[in-house]
Amino acid sequence: MDTPSATPPFSPKTPWLAPMAGFSDLAFRMLCRENGCAAAVTEMVSAKGLFFGSPGTSRLLDTCPGDAPLVAQIFGAEPDYAARAVFWLAGRGFRHFDLNAGCPVPKVAKSGAGAALLDDPARLVAVARAMVQAAREALPGENPLVGVKLRLGVAPPRLACLDVGPRLAEAGVSWLTLHPRFASQGYSGRSDWTATAALVSAVPVPVMASGDLWTAGDGAACLEQTGAAGVMFARGALADPTIFARLRGLLDGRPLPPPTGPDMAALIRRHAALVRAMDPSARGLLKMRTAVPRYLKGLAGSRALRARMCGCTSWQDVEFAAREAELLTAAEPHGPSDREG
């Protein structure tokens, strides 16, 4: 049986699920794993927050034996707390860790964490080095991996990622992930895959590519254009959790047909079953209220059903939506109108 300590793979045919606050919980991770996801990263947790007993923080780290390989992502700007966080997580079964140096949310950045670390490369390297050393000390004789999630920089034109990437590799990190937008962009504009290619050339460790990977075709194109070790799907997986299997099929020369209404109905039912098993609270139903419209968006004639789902109040409503989805057999191709940014 898989365990959270399984080693994350780095290859074009082993796509990852990105950490997305509010979305990549245990139920969604398991849904993606059933559909070809090779590795996943937890929602980011505060390095300091781990030591204040927050129930919310604990929920973000929920896992199970099949949730593997799994990477725990933290954010913070203090090397000491980052190291303590790694020891804390290692004591609870985690074996691989990631530092978020890309989050543009002001609440995170104003504390010096997230993307703000790109404006303080010495601190960024110190935090990463502290995590690497802590992982080795906490897990002697094992092979713990530590990664760092980056953006291009805080604001144009300086590509801070290209300056700090080699320094992070020297500090002992095992891989880098790049979302090639500036923090000041948020999710607007287009990802700069040429910068990803430049980072791949600049560092001796694997680079995972992220950003504007809406379809399996986008993932294949990104791999070809950047030379990245692999891709990490985020919003593309929110729209279609089968995107992982679709990328594998495309790379193997066996592209999968577009999803039909019955396909998405089965996906809705499976996601609902996982949520009810892992988070039976009202919070779980609220997550399905937003998930179902995303799954239906690519299906012709789904507009009215999507609108109704935004007000669903029971699990029976979710099942009714799945039944209606079974009749939506005409799939529309994904395009810019389906994109969120």
Secondary structure, DSSP 8 states (H G I E B T S, - for coil): ---TTS----STTS-EE---TTT--HHHHHHHHHTT--EEE---EETTGGGTT-HHHHHHT---TTS-SEEEEEE-S-HHHHHHHHHHHHTTT--EEEEEE----HHHHTTT-GGGGGG-HHHHHHHHHHHHHHHHHHSTTS--EEEEEEES-SSTT--HHHHHHHHHHHTT-SEEEEE-S-GGGTT-S---HHHHHHHHHH-SS-EEE-SS--SHHHHHHHHHHH--SEEEESHHHHH-TTHHHHHHHHHTT-------HHHHHHHHHHHHHHHHHH--SHHHHHHHHHHHHHHHTTBTT-HHHHHHHTT--SHHHHHHHHHHHTT---B----GGG---
